[in-house]
Amino acid sequence: MKSRDLLIGFAAGAAAAYIAKEIYENKQTLYPADDVLKKVKQSFKEEGPIDGSWIFMKTEPYNQHAVKTEVYKGGITRHRDDELEQYEFLADAYTGAVLEVTKS
């Protein structure tokens, strides 16, 4: 084996390792959907009991002005003054922060 072939193989391996490292470090991890739902439920429980809750485990794209991210969509149901109240929320899939809550 020539030393030139060995050098080319080493350089190719080092370049592949560097690219793999950069991709791994730049990959954003998703905040667990279950944890998002727990946080939202806890916030609603501070105002009173809730009857039900749900969250889609699959993220959806979210664009508002210059903000582009992935979000989880979910909802909370509760009774207040003998009336059923339903709320839907959007939470950032990377941070878990609630972006929007609307009453249905």
VMD Tcl script that draws the C-alpha trace (Angstrom):
set ca {
  {0.00 0.00 0.00}
  {1.33 3.37 -0.94}
  {1.59 6.10 1.63}
  {-0.45 8.35 -0.69}
  {-3.42 5.94 -0.50}
  {-3.10 5.80 3.26}
  {-3.08 9.61 3.47}
  {-6.15 9.89 1.21}
  {-8.01 7.32 3.32}
  {-7.12 9.14 6.54}
  {-8.21 12.51 5.12}
  {-11.53 11.07 3.91}
  {-12.18 9.48 7.30}
  {-11.36 12.67 9.17}
  {-13.65 14.71 6.89}
  {-16.52 12.24 7.37}
  {-16.07 12.30 11.15}
  {-16.07 16.13 11.17}
  {-19.25 16.31 9.06}
  {-21.00 13.74 11.26}
  {-20.01 15.69 14.39}
  {-21.35 18.97 12.97}
  {-24.66 17.38 11.95}
  {-25.08 15.78 15.39}
  {-24.32 19.01 17.27}
  {-26.66 21.13 15.13}
  {-29.59 18.73 15.35}
  {-32.34 20.19 17.52}
  {-34.11 17.76 19.77}
  {-37.84 17.91 20.33}
  {-39.29 18.63 23.74}
  {-41.40 15.60 24.76}
  {-45.10 16.12 23.95}
  {-46.14 14.45 27.22}
  {-44.10 16.98 29.21}
  {-45.73 19.87 27.31}
  {-49.18 18.51 28.15}
  {-48.24 18.10 31.83}
  {-47.11 21.74 32.02}
  {-50.29 23.02 30.37}
  {-52.51 20.86 32.59}
  {-50.68 22.08 35.68}
  {-51.28 25.69 34.67}
  {-54.99 25.11 34.08}
  {-55.35 23.19 37.36}
  {-54.22 26.31 39.23}
  {-57.52 27.90 38.15}
  {-59.64 24.84 38.89}
  {-60.15 21.18 38.00}
  {-60.01 19.96 34.41}
  {-62.08 17.19 32.83}
  {-59.87 16.12 29.96}
  {-56.83 16.89 27.87}
  {-55.15 15.80 24.64}
  {-52.09 16.51 22.53}
  {-51.01 15.45 19.04}
  {-47.64 13.72 19.27}
  {-46.75 14.70 15.69}
  {-45.48 18.24 15.18}
  {-46.91 20.72 12.71}
  {-45.17 23.65 11.01}
  {-45.96 27.06 12.50}
  {-45.36 30.38 10.74}
  {-46.25 33.74 12.18}
  {-44.52 36.75 10.65}
  {-40.79 35.97 10.85}
  {-41.19 33.12 13.36}
  {-40.95 29.64 11.86}
  {-40.89 26.57 14.08}
  {-42.60 23.25 14.75}
  {-45.47 23.09 17.26}
  {-47.55 20.59 19.17}
  {-51.31 21.09 19.09}
  {-53.40 20.15 22.11}
  {-56.47 20.93 24.14}
  {-58.01 21.13 27.61}
  {-61.64 20.61 28.61}
  {-63.23 21.67 31.88}
  {-66.52 22.70 33.44}
  {-66.93 26.18 34.86}
  {-70.30 27.42 36.18}
  {-72.01 24.29 34.77}
  {-70.78 25.09 31.26}
  {-68.28 23.10 29.24}
  {-65.19 25.12 28.29}
  {-62.76 23.93 25.66}
  {-59.34 25.42 25.04}
  {-56.83 24.66 22.31}
  {-53.14 25.47 22.58}
  {-50.01 25.53 20.45}
  {-46.64 24.86 22.06}
  {-43.17 25.14 20.57}
  {-41.92 21.61 19.93}
  {-38.29 22.52 20.69}
  {-38.71 24.53 23.91}
  {-42.12 23.46 25.25}
  {-43.20 27.11 25.53}
  {-46.90 27.75 24.95}
  {-47.29 30.10 22.00}
  {-51.05 30.44 21.82}
  {-54.19 29.50 23.78}
  {-57.66 29.95 22.30}
  {-61.08 29.25 23.75}
  {-63.24 27.18 21.40}
}
mol new
graphics top color blue
foreach p $ca { graphics top sphere $p radius 0.5 }
foreach p [lrange $ca 0 end-1] q [lrange $ca 1 end] { graphics top cylinder $p $q radius 0.2 }
display resetview
